[in-house]
Structures are given as structure tokens and as C-alpha cells.
Amino acid sequence: MRIREENRNAVLLSAVALCCAVVTGTLALFEPVFGQGPEKQVADNRPIDATAEVPVRVVGAPFVSNVNPLQR
């Protein structure tokens, strides 16, 4: 049984994907778990001041669209 030339790339890709899936699955099964799990993180309950404006620095000249591409 020979694999046709048109299908060789697909077969090679699927074989590599299958091998990678087997390796990662095996490593996931034997992954050591040490100590306790991470502590639960809680968001900060303080209100956010949405009215405080942060100063913004503009660098360079303002944007002017070029309506005539021949003119620079």
C-alpha cells in the first residue's frame, strides 16, 4: 500500500499532530502536583473615579489627510 503523492503532506501533518497530541496527553497525565492550589484572587472593591482625566501628550503635527496623492 503506497500513499499517493497528492496525499503525502496531509498524512505527514496528521501523523505529526497525532504524535504531539499523544506526547502532551501523556505529560498531562503524569504532571506532578505539589502543595496547595493557588489562592483565590479577589478584585478590589474600591470604586473607580471615572471623572478623573489623565493628561495626554500629543507628539508631532496634527494629522492632515492627503486628498491629492500627487502633491506631497
C-alpha positions in Angstrom: 0.0 0.0 0.0 1.5 3.3 -1.1 0.3 6.8 -0.2 -0.3 8.9 -3.3 1.9 11.9 -3.8 -1.1 14.3 -3.5 -1.9 13.0 0.0 1.6 12.8 1.5 1.6 16.2 3.0 -1.8 15.6 4.7 -0.7 12.3 6.0 2.6 13.7 7.4 0.7 16.6 9.0 -1.8 14.3 10.7 0.9 11.9 11.9 2.9 14.7 13.5 -0.3 16.2 15.0 -1.2 12.7 16.4 2.3 12.2 17.9 2.3 15.7 19.5 -1.2 15.0 21.0 0.0 11.7 22.4 3.1 13.3 24.0 1.1 16.2 25.5 -1.6 13.9 26.8 0.9 11.6 28.4 2.7 14.6 30.1 -0.7 15.9 31.3 -1.5 12.6 32.9 1.8 12.4 34.8 2.1 16.1 35.7 3.2 16.3 39.3 1.0 18.4 41.7 2.9 19.8 44.6 1.5 21.7 47.5 -1.8 23.6 47.5 -3.5 25.2 44.6 -3.2 29.0 44.0 -5.2 31.2 46.4 -8.4 32.7 45.1 -7.8 36.2 43.9 -10.5 38.8 44.7 -11.0 42.0 42.8 -10.6 45.3 44.6 -13.9 46.6 45.9 -13.0 50.3 45.8 -15.0 52.5 43.3 -13.1 53.8 40.2 -13.0 57.5 39.7 -14.2 57.7 36.0 -14.3 61.5 36.0 -10.6 61.9 36.6 -9.0 63.0 33.3 -5.5 61.9 32.5 -3.4 64.4 30.6 -2.5 63.2 27.1 0.7 64.4 25.3 0.4 64.8 21.6 3.7 64.4 19.7 4.2 65.9 16.3 1.9 67.8 14.0 -1.8 67.1 13.8 -2.9 64.7 11.1 -4.0 66.2 7.8 -5.3 63.8 5.1 -3.7 63.9 1.7 -6.5 64.4 -0.7 -4.2 64.9 -3.7 -1.7 61.9 -3.9 0.5 63.7 -6.5 1.1 66.6 -4.1 3.5 66.0 -1.2 
